[in-house]
């Protein structure tokens, strides 16, 4: 319906979409994704530099508001409440009514696959609407005035740069722009670390979590525990675990796998820090050990060194582009998969993560911490066999009557 209406109105109004007039109001839509939002900061900065008099608004779900409100480029935030369908409907209606009054000139939809964000963008009735397209998002044709092919084999920052160029700006690719952190938040984290460190110690922050949308990105809890055990035994290193309030229980279950004699030397801050204090912790980290998840990209923006573990998602699209980092990816044939399919082929038996050995990870962490690490040379056996998993997948999905 919207597509038909847009075609009819386009033929009648014959609007000028050349972008020769500077936009007075710009609306950016990115509903979820801490990592992709922080990667978009160079695009936001380029828009503000090119159009300093424009007011830049950002539309998102509640879960990412703590980050968006700390981005210096954003002037105004519109929030959709997705805690229930009824509240979502009410917040969408309020957003549409509000945006009709403010009348943005340019809407930039940074969601790649979403029909929902496409509907929201179209309902703004903005003169110019820009976004990405794939073969799966052909429904955006005639709804957007500026469509750019999204190359899933290139880095996300390059995609944002090319979209910016299509809109008359040229964002930089590489160093990310850090979110704001207050002095009070830095002081609170400093006190916490001083209480546990007992002197000058290197800080290893460990994030064993991933977003709920793809738990297959989790490395095995036992291997996280084995790496933490190795560094908790060292007086020169303080190990701190992190996670959101909803991840508190799982994070603690990982800590409980560490031998009791060393367990109390590991600090679990999951659910106990505000978002700003969490950022301050990442800022102070000497090394962050993490799955492919939002904290990785926040830590990169804040200048921390990282060791990141990849599997369902490939590092080529989201890996750090600047700084000191170690990317570990033991990819079987089916990896990466989550950018291509709705459900991972392994149905949760993530052999891509299980093939990563803890000794390899511990060695990478020690290298970035500047610690001497002597591990027994033992060949690690993968926790899952690729051939068995793929054979099982083929059997589950093949027709017996073909």
Secondary structure, 3 states (H helix, E strand, C coil): CHHHHHHHHHHHHCCCCCCCCCCCEEEEECCCCHHHHHHCHHHHHHHHHHCCCCEEEEEEEHHHHHHHCCCCCCCEEEEECCCCHHHHHHHHHHHHHHHHHHCCCEEEECCCCCHHHHHHHHHCCCCEEEEEECHHHHHHECCECEEEECCCCCCHHHHHHHHHHHCCCCCCCCCCCCCCCCHHHHHHHHHHHHHHHCCCCEEEEEECCCCHHHHHHCCCHHHHHHHHHHHHCCCCEEEEECCCHHHHHHHHHHHCCCCHHHHCCEEECCCCCCHHHHHHHHHHCCEEEEECCHHHHHHHHCCCEEEEEECCCCHHHHCCCCCCEEEEECCCCCCCCCCCCCCCCCCCCCHHHHCCCHHHHHHHHHHHHCCCCCCCCCCCCCCCCHHHHHHHHHHHHCCCCC
